[in-house]
Amino acid sequence: MIRRAHLFISGLVQGVFFRATTREKARELGLGGWVRNLRDGRVEAVFEGEEDKVRDIISWCYHGPPGARVSGVEVMWEEPTNKATSFDIII
């Protein structure tokens, strides 16, 4: 089953390679979507793909890469668009 999750990750998540590592992990899992920094210090990400893979990346987001200090993850489930074929960092 294809699922789409929209996340907001808070804590020390900018300046610690969170976006780059998220892109790497998402691509390894074959997920589509994107990740970006927000002005308020959070990271926002959208993941779309097989449900088990989306759940795997969500679990990873609770700790992130070495150096990150995640204090919260907000997950919103959305309807899949079936248009997310790559995973990118957006600005």
C-alpha positions as CSV (number, residue, x, y, z in Angstrom):
1,M,0.0,0.0,0.0
2,I,1.3,3.5,-0.9
3,R,1.3,6.0,1.9
4,R,2.2,9.7,2.2
5,A,3.4,11.3,5.5
6,H,4.1,14.9,6.1
7,L,6.4,15.6,9.0
8,F,7.6,18.5,11.1
9,I,10.8,17.7,13.1
10,S,11.9,20.0,15.9
11,G,15.0,20.3,18.0
12,L,18.6,20.7,17.0
13,V,17.9,19.6,13.4
14,Q,19.5,22.3,11.3
15,G,23.2,22.5,10.6
16,V,23.7,18.8,11.5
17,F,23.3,17.4,7.9
18,F,19.7,16.4,8.7
19,R,18.4,17.2,5.2
20,A,21.3,15.5,3.4
21,T,21.1,12.4,5.5
22,T,17.3,12.3,5.2
23,R,17.6,12.5,1.4
24,E,20.1,9.6,1.5
25,K,17.9,7.4,3.7
26,A,14.8,8.2,1.7
27,R,16.5,7.3,-1.6
28,E,17.9,4.0,-0.1
29,L,14.3,3.1,0.8
30,G,13.0,4.1,-2.6
31,L,10.8,6.9,-1.3
32,G,9.7,10.0,-3.1
33,G,9.2,13.4,-1.6
34,W,11.3,16.2,-0.3
35,V,12.9,17.8,2.8
36,R,13.6,21.4,3.7
37,N,14.6,23.7,6.6
38,L,12.0,26.1,8.0
39,R,12.8,29.6,9.3
40,D,11.6,28.6,12.8
41,G,14.4,26.0,13.1
42,R,12.3,22.9,12.3
43,V,12.8,20.6,9.4
44,E,9.7,19.7,7.2
45,A,9.6,16.6,5.1
46,V,7.1,14.6,2.9
47,F,7.7,10.9,2.2
48,E,5.7,8.8,-0.2
49,G,6.0,5.1,-1.0
50,E,5.4,1.7,0.4
51,E,3.9,1.9,3.9
52,D,6.6,-0.1,5.6
53,K,9.3,2.1,4.1
54,V,7.5,5.3,5.1
55,R,7.2,4.0,8.6
56,D,10.9,3.1,8.6
57,I,11.9,6.7,7.7
58,I,9.5,8.1,10.3
59,S,11.2,6.0,13.0
60,W,14.6,7.2,11.8
61,C,13.4,10.9,12.0
62,Y,12.9,10.5,15.8
63,H,16.7,10.5,16.2
64,G,18.1,11.7,12.8
65,P,21.8,11.7,12.0
66,P,24.7,11.9,14.5
67,G,24.7,15.4,16.0
68,A,21.0,15.9,15.8
69,R,18.9,16.3,18.9
70,V,15.3,15.7,18.0
71,S,12.8,16.9,20.5
72,G,9.6,16.3,18.6
73,V,8.2,14.8,15.4
74,E,4.7,15.7,14.2
75,V,3.3,13.3,11.6
76,M,0.3,13.9,9.4
77,W,-0.9,11.3,7.0
78,E,-2.1,12.6,3.6
79,E,-3.5,11.1,0.5
80,P,-0.8,9.8,-1.8
81,T,-0.3,11.8,-5.0
82,N,1.6,9.1,-6.9
83,K,3.7,11.9,-8.4
84,A,6.6,11.7,-6.0
85,T,9.2,9.7,-8.0
86,S,12.4,11.2,-6.5
87,F,13.5,12.6,-3.2
88,D,15.0,16.1,-3.1
89,I,16.2,18.8,-0.8
90,I,14.2,21.9,-1.5
91,I,14.9,25.5,-0.5
